[in-house]
Amino acid sequence: MSTLRQIFSNTAVQIAGKVITGLLGIITIKLLTGYFDKATFGDYTIVFEFLAFFGILADMGLFTIAVREMSKPHANEEKILGNILGIRISLAFLALGLATAIAFLMPKYDLNVEIGVLISALSMVAAFAAGSSSTILQSHMQMRWQALGLVFGKIFTVAMTVLGIMFMQHFLYFMVAGLAGNIIYLICVLIFVTRIVKINLRFDFAYWKELIKTALPYGLALILGTIYFRIDTIMLYEIKGSEATAVYGVAVKALEILAVVPVFFLNSTLPVMTRYLAEKSDQLKRLIQLAFDFLSVSGLAIASGMIVLATPIVLFIAQKEYIDSAMPLRILMIAMIASFLNSLFAYILVVANKQAKLLWINLACVVINIAVNLYVIPRWSYIGAAYTSILSEVFILIATSLTVLPMLRLRISLIPFAKMLLSAIVMTGVLYILPREKAFDLLLAVPIGAIVYFFMLWILRALDRTAVVEVLKMKR
């Protein structure tokens, strides 16, 4: 199988797995928004948003760095994996233990939120262990097994959620459901990984120091990225309360599900991009252009469709009481397009070992984001927070692109992007004339929108047809 087909095949199975787990996640949100009142669902949302800040401390960019190191010629995969597991599990217990301690000191968090943070922290430890183990699957482009384990775990969580609602269980029961699902996910990943390499936790502290030194700039950049992505929800909870957070939380959950598309794709390109850069291959420029085109075509399609169909989508993933979530969802979709594209430039900086530059860009973005949110949230609540997300993502896109393009002497053609944008506009016009007030309207609108979009892409020759044909010929 060619390199391009491997990348898209590995990406496709991850996206397919995420589509399935995303749908299962939507079922969970639908069930819980019907079972909880708005205030309780706001508490449920804040548990995970709060933990996300500390969860990134346990990652520190080590997943991406590990895949990069394993992709180098003659890499000692067993040594890298064993030490990555040792570092990330140790960091997970430290970071999430700190999160739990801080949660119990937060004056606005009640006992349910505090204990919910504790349970969900244990759940995240299991997820980090599974994620660390799957670095070997990523470097071998066999992420279908990771996706399968994730699906099994999510099915278990949904089943427990259904039973919990049937038997009128307490708020904390649903946190335990998430923990149980992640334990199933971890077990599945370990079974698949041991078929490739022997797993042994390693505590080679000299090597830990080397890995952490390499990962630290990127890890700090990720922490800052998590702050500017999540801080609006935390600030909204503190300033406007749990009900406003619940409305915004539905839109943010939808964004989180979609945000994995660039992550999966770029993680698949990372081993190839690392090799091309080391070899100073001319193929690097073509790969970056294809990556930019893929992220553009997927980002524009998703965002345009979600903007027009925001009302039925909210009704599909939540109860009718959350219809106000449609407006912040539309606004966040504009931010998502910029997020898709700036992800590419961020990964290029990591591949080029220039992650320190990303640190300063994200630091500037955090300062801007917090300052603007302090002004807009008291005045315009979650609408102001959503518009601030656009500002943040556009700033990151401009800053990262202006850093990467001169550094690698790259020129990215925007002609395909213009054709994709025109295709998205045509699709949007068609969707506007279709019924789009009820959840069931999606059954008609989504396939028609997809057909119109891809028809326009084809007649405008927006995509590299050689690449498309190669991908379509992928071995089943």
C-alpha positions in Angstrom: 0.0 0.0 0.0 1.4 3.4 -0.9 2.3 6.1 1.7 -0.7 8.3 0.7 -3.1 5.3 0.9 -1.7 4.3 4.3 -2.3 7.8 5.6 -5.8 8.0 4.4 -6.6 4.4 5.4 -5.3 4.9 8.9 -7.2 8.2 9.2 -10.4 6.7 7.8 -10.6 3.9 10.3 -10.0 6.4 13.2 -12.7 8.7 11.8 -15.1 5.8 11.4 -14.4 4.8 15.0 -14.9 8.3 16.1 -18.2 8.6 14.1 -19.5 5.5 16.0 -18.3 6.7 19.4 -19.5 10.2 18.5 -23.0 8.9 17.8 -22.8 6.9 21.1 -21.7 10.1 22.8 -24.7 11.9 21.3 -27.0 9.2 22.6 -25.5 9.8 26.0 -26.0 13.6 25.8 -29.5 13.1 24.6 -30.3 10.8 27.5 -28.7 12.9 30.1 -30.2 16.2 28.9 -33.6 14.5 29.3 -32.7 13.0 32.7 -31.0 15.9 34.4 -32.3 19.4 34.8 -30.2 22.2 33.2 -28.4 23.0 36.4 -27.3 19.4 36.9 -26.3 19.0 33.3 -24.2 22.2 33.7 -22.5 20.5 36.7 -21.9 17.4 34.5 -20.3 19.6 31.8 -18.1 21.5 34.2 -16.6 18.3 35.7 -15.1 17.4 32.3 -14.1 21.0 31.3 -12.3 21.4 34.7 -10.5 18.1 34.4 -9.4 18.9 30.8 -7.0 21.6 32.1 -5.2 19.1 34.3 -5.5 16.2 31.9 -3.3 18.0 29.4 -0.6 18.1 32.1 -0.5 14.3 32.0 0.0 14.4 28.3 2.6 17.2 27.9 2.6 16.4 24.1 4.2 13.0 24.8 1.9 11.1 22.5 3.0 13.1 19.5 6.6 13.1 20.5 6.5 9.3 21.0 5.0 8.7 17.6 7.7 11.0 16.1 10.5 9.1 17.9 9.1 5.7 17.0 8.9 6.7 13.3 12.6 7.4 13.1 14.9 4.7 11.5 16.1 2.0 14.0 13.9 3.2 16.8 13.8 1.1 19.9 10.0 0.9 20.2 9.9 -1.3 23.3 12.1 1.2 25.2 10.1 4.2 24.0 6.7 2.7 24.8 7.7 1.5 28.2 9.1 4.8 29.2 6.2 6.8 27.7 3.8 4.7 29.7 5.8 5.2 32.9 6.0 9.0 32.4 2.3 9.5 31.4 0.8 7.3 34.1 3.0 9.0 36.7 2.0 12.5 35.4 -1.6 11.4 35.3 -1.8 10.5 38.9 0.1 13.7 39.9 -2.0 16.1 37.7 -5.3 14.6 38.3 -4.6 14.2 42.0 -3.9 18.0 42.0 -7.1 18.6 40.1 -9.2 16.7 42.7 -7.6 18.6 45.5 -8.3 21.9 43.9 -11.9 20.9 43.1 -12.5 20.3 46.8 -11.3 23.8 47.5 -13.4 25.6 44.9 -16.2 27.5 46.7 -18.7 27.3 43.9 -18.4 23.5 43.4 -20.8 21.4 45.4 -20.1 17.9 46.8 -21.4 16.2 43.7 -19.1 18.1 41.4 -16.1 17.5 43.7 -16.7 13.7 43.9 -17.5 13.7 40.2 -14.0 15.2 39.5 -12.4 12.4 41.6 -14.2 9.6 39.8 -13.6 11.2 36.3 -9.9 11.7 37.2 -9.6 7.9 37.6 -11.4 7.5 34.3 -8.9 9.8 32.6 -5.9 7.8 34.1 -7.3 4.7 32.3 -7.8 6.8 29.1 -4.2 8.1 29.3 -2.8 4.6 29.7 -4.7 3.4 26.7 -3.6 6.5 24.7 0.0 6.0 25.6 -0.1 2.3 24.6 -1.7 3.2 21.3 1.4 5.2 20.2 2.8 1.9 18.9 -0.4 1.4 16.9 -0.1 4.9 15.4 3.6 4.5 14.4 2.6 1.2 12.7 -0.5 2.8 11.2 -2.7 0.2 12.8 -5.1 2.5 14.6 -8.1 0.4 13.6 -7.4 -1.7 16.8 -7.4 1.4 19.0 -10.7 2.6 17.3 -12.2 -0.8 18.0 -11.3 -0.7 21.7 -12.7 2.9 22.0 -16.0 1.7 20.4 -16.3 -1.3 22.9 -15.7 1.0 25.8 -18.2 3.6 24.7 -20.9 0.9 24.1 -20.4 -0.2 27.7 -20.7 3.4 29.0 -24.0 3.9 27.0 -25.4 0.6 28.3 -24.6 1.6 31.9 -26.2 5.1 31.2 -29.4 3.5 30.0 -29.6 1.2 33.0 -28.9 4.2 35.3 -31.8 6.1 33.9 -34.1 3.1 34.0 -33.3 2.7 37.7 -33.2 6.4 38.6 -29.6 6.5 39.6 -27.7 9.4 41.2 -25.5 11.9 39.3 -22.3 10.2 40.4 -23.4 6.9 38.9 -23.0 8.3 35.5 -19.4 9.3 36.3 -18.8 5.7 37.2 -20.2 4.7 33.9 -17.6 6.7 32.1 -14.9 5.2 34.3 -16.0 1.6 33.5 -16.1 2.4 29.7 -12.5 3.7 29.8 -11.3 0.6 31.7 -12.8 -1.6 28.9 -11.1 0.6 26.4 -7.7 0.2 28.1 -8.0 -3.6 28.3 -8.8 -3.8 24.6 -5.9 -1.6 23.6 -3.4 -3.6 25.7 -4.6 -6.8 24.1 -3.9 -5.4 20.6 -0.6 -3.7 21.4 0.9 -6.8 23.0 0.6 -8.5 19.6 3.2 -6.1 18.3 5.5 -5.3 21.1 6.1 -6.5 24.7 4.8 -3.9 27.3 6.9 -3.2 30.3 6.7 -0.1 32.4 10.1 1.5 32.4 11.6 4.0 34.8 14.7 5.0 32.9 15.0 8.5 34.5 17.8 9.6 32.2 15.7 8.8 29.2 12.6 10.4 30.9 14.7 13.6 31.3 15.5 13.5 27.6 11.9 12.9 26.5 10.5 15.6 28.8 13.1 18.1 27.7 12.0 17.4 24.1 8.3 17.4 24.8 8.2 20.3 27.3 7.8 23.2 24.9 5.1 21.4 23.0 3.5 20.2 26.2 3.4 23.8 27.5 1.9 24.9 24.2 -0.8 22.2 24.5 -1.5 23.4 28.0 -2.0 27.0 26.8 -4.0 25.7 23.9 -6.3 23.8 26.3 -6.6 27.0 28.3 -7.7 29.2 25.4 -10.1 26.4 24.2 -11.7 25.6 27.6 -11.4 28.7 29.7 -14.5 30.3 28.3 -16.6 27.4 29.7 -15.0 27.8 33.1 -15.5 31.5 33.1 -19.1 31.2 31.9 -19.8 28.8 34.9 -18.3 31.2 37.4 -19.9 34.4 35.9 -23.2 33.2 34.5 -23.9 29.9 36.4 -24.7 26.3 35.5 -27.7 26.9 33.2 -25.8 29.1 30.8 -22.9 26.6 30.9 -25.4 23.8 30.1 -26.6 25.6 26.9 -23.0 26.4 25.8 -21.9 22.9 26.8 -24.1 21.2 24.2 -22.5 23.3 21.4 -19.0 22.7 22.9 -19.6 18.9 23.0 -20.5 18.9 19.3 -17.3 20.9 18.6 -15.3 18.4 20.6 -16.6 15.5 18.6 -15.7 17.2 15.3 -12.3 18.5 16.5 -10.8 15.0 16.3 -10.8 15.0 12.5 -7.6 17.0 12.1 -6.0 15.2 15.1 -6.6 11.7 13.6 -5.4 12.8 10.1 -2.3 14.7 11.3 -1.3 11.9 13.7 -1.4 9.6 10.6 0.7 12.0 8.6 3.2 12.5 11.4 5.4 9.4 10.8 5.6 10.2 7.0 6.2 13.9 7.5 8.9 13.1 10.0 10.6 10.8 7.5 10.3 13.3 4.6 11.8 16.1 6.7 14.7 14.0 7.8 15.4 12.9 4.2 14.8 16.5 2.9 12.4 14.9 0.4 10.7 17.0 -2.2 7.5 15.0 -1.3 7.2 17.0 1.9 5.8 20.1 0.1 3.2 17.9 -1.8 2.2 16.2 1.5 1.7 19.5 3.2 -0.4 20.9 0.3 -2.5 17.7 0.3 -2.9 17.9 4.1 -4.0 21.6 3.8 -6.5 20.6 1.1 -7.9 17.7 3.1 -8.4 19.8 6.2 -10.0 22.6 4.1 -12.4 20.3 2.3 -13.5 18.6 5.5 -13.6 21.7 7.6 -15.7 23.7 5.1 -18.1 20.9 4.6 -18.7 20.2 8.3 -18.9 23.9 9.2 -21.2 24.9 6.4 -23.6 22.1 7.0 -23.6 22.6 10.8 -24.3 26.4 10.4 -27.4 25.8 8.3 -28.6 22.7 10.2 -27.7 23.9 13.7 -31.4 23.7 14.9 -32.1 20.1 13.9 -28.6 19.1 15.0 -29.2 20.5 18.5 -32.6 18.7 18.6 -30.8 15.5 17.5 -28.2 15.6 20.2 -30.1 17.2 23.1 -33.7 18.0 24.3 -35.8 20.8 23.0 -35.1 22.8 26.1 -31.5 23.3 24.7 -32.6 24.9 21.4 -30.7 28.1 22.4 -27.5 26.1 21.9 -28.0 26.4 18.1 -26.7 30.0 18.0 -23.3 29.4 19.8 -23.0 26.2 17.7 -23.2 28.2 14.5 -20.6 30.7 15.7 -18.2 27.9 16.9 -18.3 26.3 13.5 -16.6 29.3 12.0 -13.9 29.0 14.7 -13.6 25.3 13.8 -12.5 26.0 10.2 -9.6 28.0 11.4 -8.9 25.4 14.1 -8.6 22.6 11.4 -6.1 24.6 9.4 -3.9 25.9 12.3 -3.6 22.3 13.5 -1.6 21.5 10.4 0.9 24.3 11.1 1.2 23.3 14.7 2.1 19.8 13.8 4.7 21.0 11.2 6.4 23.0 14.0 6.5 19.8 16.1 7.9 17.7 13.2 10.6 20.4 12.6 11.4 20.4 16.3 10.4 24.0 16.6 7.6 23.5 19.1 9.0 26.3 21.3 7.7 28.8 18.8 4.2 27.3 19.3 4.5 28.0 23.0 4.8 31.7 22.6 2.0 31.9 20.0 -0.4 30.0 22.4 0.7 32.2 25.3 -0.3 35.3 23.4 -3.6 33.7 22.5 -4.4 32.8 26.1 -3.8 36.4 27.2 -6.1 37.8 24.4 -8.7 35.1 25.1 -9.0 35.7 28.8 -9.0 39.5 28.5 -11.7 39.5 25.8 -13.8 36.9 27.7 -13.7 39.0 30.9 -15.3 41.8 28.8 -17.8 39.9 26.7 -19.2 37.1 29.0 -20.8 39.5 31.6 -22.4 41.3 28.7 -23.3 38.7 26.1 -22.9 35.4 28.0 -22.2 32.3 25.8 -22.6 34.3 22.6 -19.7 36.5 23.6 -17.7 33.4 24.5 -18.4 31.8 21.1 -17.2 34.9 19.2 -14.1 35.0 21.3 -13.3 31.5 20.1 -13.3 32.7 16.5 -10.9 35.5 17.5 -8.6 33.0 19.2 -8.5 30.4 16.4 -7.9 33.1 13.6 -5.1 34.6 15.7 -3.4 31.1 16.0 -3.9 30.4 12.3 -2.3 33.7 11.2 0.6 33.4 13.7 1.4 29.7 13.0 1.2 30.1 9.2 3.4 33.2 9.2 6.0 31.1 11.3 5.9 27.9 9.2 5.7 29.1 5.7 9.0 31.2 5.7 10.8 28.7 7.8 10.3 25.8 5.3 10.1 28.1 2.3 6.6 26.9 1.5 3.9 28.3 -0.7 0.5 26.8 -0.2 -1.9 27.3 -3.1 -5.2 28.8 -2.1 -6.9 28.1 -5.4 -8.2 24.7 -4.2 -9.5 26.4 -1.0 -11.4 29.0 -3.1 -13.0 26.3 -5.1 -13.9 24.4 -1.9 -15.4 27.5 -0.4 -17.5 28.1 -3.5 -18.7 24.4 -3.3 -19.6 25.0 0.4 -21.6 28.1 -0.5 -23.6 26.3 -3.2 -24.3 23.4 -0.7 -25.4 26.0 1.9 -27.8 27.5 -0.6 -29.4 24.1 -1.3 -29.7 23.3 2.4 -31.5 26.6 3.1 -34.4 25.6 0.8 -34.8 22.2 2.5 -36.8 21.6 5.7 -34.5 22.1 8.7 -36.6 22.6 11.9 -36.8 19.0 13.2 -34.2 16.4 14.0 -35.6 14.0 11.4 -35.0 16.7 8.7 -31.3 15.7 8.9 -32.2 12.4 7.2 -32.9 14.3 4.0 -30.6 17.3 4.3 -27.3 15.5 5.1 -27.1 13.2 2.1 -28.4 15.9 -0.3 -25.8 18.4 1.1 -23.0 15.8 0.7 -24.0 15.0 -2.9 -24.1 18.7 -3.9 -20.8 19.5 -2.2 -18.9 16.6 -3.7 -20.5 17.2 -7.1 -19.3 20.8 -7.0 -15.8 19.8 -5.9 -15.6 17.4 -8.9 -16.8 19.8 -11.6 -14.6 22.6 -10.2 -11.6 20.2 -10.0 -11.0 21.4 -6.4 -9.1 18.3 -5.4 -5.9 16.6 -6.6 -7.5 13.9 -8.7 -4.4 11.8 -8.7 -4.5 11.7 -4.9 -8.3 11.0 -4.9 -8.0 8.1 -7.3 -5.2 6.6 -5.3 -7.2 6.9 -2.1 -10.3 5.3 -3.8 -8.2 2.4 -4.8 -7.2 1.6 -1.2 -7.2 -2.1 -0.3 -10.3 -3.1 1.6 
